[in-house]
Amino acid sequence: MRNRVDLRLGRGTPAFRQKTRTYSFLPHFSTQGPRTGLGLAIAARIVAEHGGSIHFEDNLPICFCFLVELPVAELTPTSLADHNGSDATR
């Protein structure tokens, strides 16, 4: 049984150069003009806080994708109740 989930998110734009990929997950880095450059940095932080990883994967010849890997959580009766909003302490 696998203990991780892989999610591939494709992007139909030209592939990033390797040099650009080095900086892409840093805050305030953008290749698209006057933007905040926070999107990938925030995504990487959220994924890391859940014990996962995110990185680029080539989908040649014209595009790339992000590979997000996350651990599978074990569900318990308590975690199910919390997830369903039936916890009276909220």
C-alpha positions in Angstrom: 0.0 0.0 0.0 1.3 3.4 -0.9 1.7 6.0 1.8 1.9 9.0 -0.5 -0.3 10.6 -3.1 1.1 12.2 -6.2 -0.6 15.0 -8.0 0.6 16.3 -11.3 -0.6 19.8 -12.4 0.1 20.6 -16.0 0.9 24.0 -17.5 0.6 24.6 -21.2 3.2 27.3 -21.5 6.8 26.9 -22.6 9.0 25.0 -20.2 11.0 27.0 -17.6 14.7 27.2 -18.0 16.6 25.3 -15.3 18.0 28.6 -13.9 14.5 30.0 -13.5 13.4 26.9 -11.7 16.1 27.5 -9.1 14.3 30.7 -7.9 10.7 29.9 -8.7 9.7 28.8 -5.1 11.3 31.9 -3.5 9.0 34.7 -2.4 8.7 37.7 -4.7 10.2 35.9 -7.7 8.2 36.3 -10.9 8.8 36.0 -14.6 5.4 37.6 -15.5 5.9 41.3 -15.0 4.4 43.3 -12.1 3.2 40.4 -10.0 3.7 39.6 -6.3 5.6 36.3 -7.0 4.1 34.7 -3.9 2.0 32.0 -5.5 4.6 29.2 -5.7 6.2 30.2 -2.4 2.9 29.9 -0.6 2.1 26.6 -2.4 5.4 25.2 -1.4 5.0 26.3 2.2 1.5 24.7 2.5 2.7 21.5 0.9 5.8 21.4 3.2 3.6 22.0 6.3 1.7 18.9 5.4 4.8 16.8 5.1 5.0 16.9 1.3 7.1 18.2 -1.5 6.5 20.1 -4.8 8.8 20.4 -7.7 8.9 20.8 -11.5 8.7 17.9 -13.9 9.3 18.3 -17.7 6.4 17.5 -20.0 8.3 18.1 -23.2 8.3 19.3 -25.8 6.3 22.5 -24.9 5.2 22.5 -21.3 6.0 21.4 -17.8 4.0 20.3 -14.7 4.3 20.6 -11.0 4.5 17.3 -9.1 3.0 17.6 -5.6 3.7 14.6 -3.3 1.7 14.4 0.0 1.6 11.7 2.7 -1.6 9.8 3.2 -3.2 10.6 6.5 -4.6 7.8 8.7 -8.2 8.5 9.5 -9.3 7.9 13.0 -12.8 8.4 14.5 -11.6 11.7 16.1 -10.1 13.0 12.9 -13.3 12.1 10.9 -15.4 14.0 13.4 -13.1 17.0 13.2 -13.2 16.8 9.4 -17.0 16.6 9.3 -17.4 19.6 11.6 -19.1 17.6 14.3 -16.6 18.6 17.0 -18.6 20.6 19.6 -15.5 22.5 20.7 -15.3 24.6 17.5 
